[in-house]
Amino acid sequence: MTDFTVALCAAPNTGKTTLFNRLTGANQTVGNWPGVTVTKKVGRFRLDGHDIELVDLPGAYSLSATTLEERVARDYLLQSPPDAVINIVDAGNLYRTLGLTLQLAMSGLPLIVVVNMMDEARRQGIEIDFEAMREHLGVPVIPLSARSGEGLEELRQTLLQVLERRIHEHPPHISFPPVLEEAVADLARRIARRGPREFDETFVALRLMEGGDAARRLLHRHPELAEVAAEAAQRRQSLETVLRADIPTVCAQCRFNAARGLLQEAVRQPREARENLTERLDGLLMHRWLGLPIFLLLMWLMFQGVFALGTPLQDALAAGLARLDTALRAWPPLLTLPPTLQSLLLDGLLAGVGVVVSFLPIIVLFFFFLSLIEDSGYMARAAFLMDRLMHALRLDGKAFISLLLGYGCNVPAVMGTRILSSRHNRILAMLMIPFSLCSARLQVFLFLAAILFSARLAPWVVFGLYGLSFLVIVLVGLLLRPFHFGDPEPFIMELPPYRLPLARTVLLRAWTEIRAFLRRAASLIVLGVVAIWVLTHLPPGVAPASPESLAGRIGTFLAPLFEPLGIHWAGTVSLFFGFIAKEILIGALAVIYGTNNLAQAIQADMTPLQGLSLMVFTLVYTPCVATLATIRSESASWRITLLSVGLGLGLAWLLALLVYQGGRLLGFQ
Amino acid sequence: MLRPSVPLQPGVTCRVRALGGDARIADRLAQMGILPGMEITVTRIGPLGNPLELSMPGGQALALRAEEAEALDCELVRLPLSLVPSGPPAWRITELRGGQRFRARMRALGLVPGATLEVLGTRPLRLRDARGNVVPLGRGEAARILVEPLESAHD
């Protein structure tokens, strides 16, 4: 039950998340905006007996959208106008954030402007005349510090008044070049006669004048504007010729001129502008020679933090589940069930739950460290330092962090692609991450290498596999170079001042991410594990993974395909299990050989070269079910998910073929 | 495009004449408030020569790739003397960035704000001041002297 919907709309780095958390507390859910890779956060809170839904719109500098995030924010406002909008500006640097504020104020949507980070601004000696701002913008303006909570009560009271329509707002007027002004006024008059009530007519006229998606969204909701829109499009062409610039750029220029005028009147600030601390820290962290080593050191610490802390927790959880499994196997009520059903519950469902649970510690830790890096402002620096290298793969610098994390575990790494800008970068990184040699694969390789190779050679085999993984990532990057996933976006990134992360924000982030993972990926993972159970345990009565099981038959059927790779039937069937989680492959081999002495069985069944081929195949073939489920939930696209599987299987087959046949040519067996 | 042409190195300040070049970049910059007339200073260069960190008035800092920054139509405002190419256009000192002793030493050489000079050679750095005297200067010292092109200062 929602009485009012309120949208939070602000430029990046204005403390949006902190204010969102302040207003909603832990009462929030994370998801994706329909069909895109952009995070959608919705929270709820109560205000004087009303139930308020707060929608956190992606960071935007402008409603004349140039990025995917901005398009999402604009489309939301145009298509489903909320009951009120809260816009946040940065008290320390009003200019950069006022462009959006002016657009929102002109929209005619009920608006409150929050001047955030007042504590910081006061320390820098910045004085703001809020009365002057209110007058210029025609909407309530509230000084606030989301970090300390100062001004929060005033915001709540004002929001209540705005929602109950007890405050009268009047859109500001901005002057445009006379030709544009005339055209807009003319269109506005015609819009006022028939058009939408929720928006100011000048705002609508400007959106129609800008054309493109914005106009389409408006027309979708208000088909009666079709005629005016057609005329706006006509005028745009002639105006752009006269003004020698496109309309959005001209409008931006006018808005920022107005912003400068407003600042001159309302803000007094000392000359020393950029904060001292940020400058000093950047001198070290962004240093030409020291910057990269420090970055790599910090990344190593993060990697250690996630996995050195996470692995014991994972082991503890796994041990707990194993005890539960043992207990359940001896539980009388369960024993009365038919054996196939027992197996489905224990080897299918419970195993699936076990896989889900095993990821929880790493996800919590990963997002804990990630939000430390993001909230402190270091993320932008990391992107700056790594950009040159990653740009060679047509990714931006932040992608390095995702790819690196993949070497620990693919799942949080794929979840982390959300930090990247543009859909193209996110999808590309998502497709590359599954080729990194994660800790699960490492277990398989350590085990197999130790059995099949001499103690002197085994470490080199594993090392070689790391090299291969790195090579495959670069190869995939080059292979996908010609493809665009979503519109290309220029790399223009703000370097925000450093700030101390808030414990509240960091913990809340980890908590909401866990819930999102459970809600969105968990069921798919369990489903995947059950599907593998079906393949390996059915038809009823067969021994698991025996030649008579479905997987066994498929393995026999696929034999001609795997023979050239030197992978025998047992290896083929074990790959089915590896899909659940790569480390299960070893246990599966023990079941398939039906032996207690696995090492001997493996040595009897495969030569070192054949083992190597199996390892290469295991490294590259399809991502595990959890990674795949995460790719699906992050990309919001089955096509990308299928592409990931196809790319993996195809490359795995080719590379294993190359290794096995190449090895044979060199005289190995 | 930067006029007159000097490499985009830390310390170079220029004024945007037009956002030109790539339309997507122009539009994005405009929506972020980076508009013609604004002064931009290169503060830093990435470890592998890319991207650039640019600072705007008001303390805003942006990262931009060099090829995209070069697409902007800019006019040179000032730069450290150490980056000035040798050749005819004359330069005027706008600021000495250093302590008392550094300024006193420069004053003794006739290098004070407002003084004009010409660069005869860059390696080693040799200057000719307004009276025609040749002044040798260390690179470290030159990096702390900001100069502006004399020609555009007139228009």
Interface residues (C-beta under 8 A of the other chain):
Chain A: Y61 S62 S64 T66 T67 E70 G92 N93 Y95 R96 L98 G99 D246 P248 T249 A252 Q253 F256 A259 A273 R274 E275 D282 M286 R288 W289 G291 L292 A380 A383 F384 L385 D387 R388 L389 H391 P488 E489 P490 F491 I492 M493 E494 L495 P497
Chain B: L19 D22 A23 R24 I25 A26 D27 R28 L29 A30 Q31 M32 G33 L35 P36 R44 I45 G46 P47 L48 G49 N50 P51 E53 S55 M56 P57 G58 G59 Q60 A61 L62 A63 L64 R65 E68
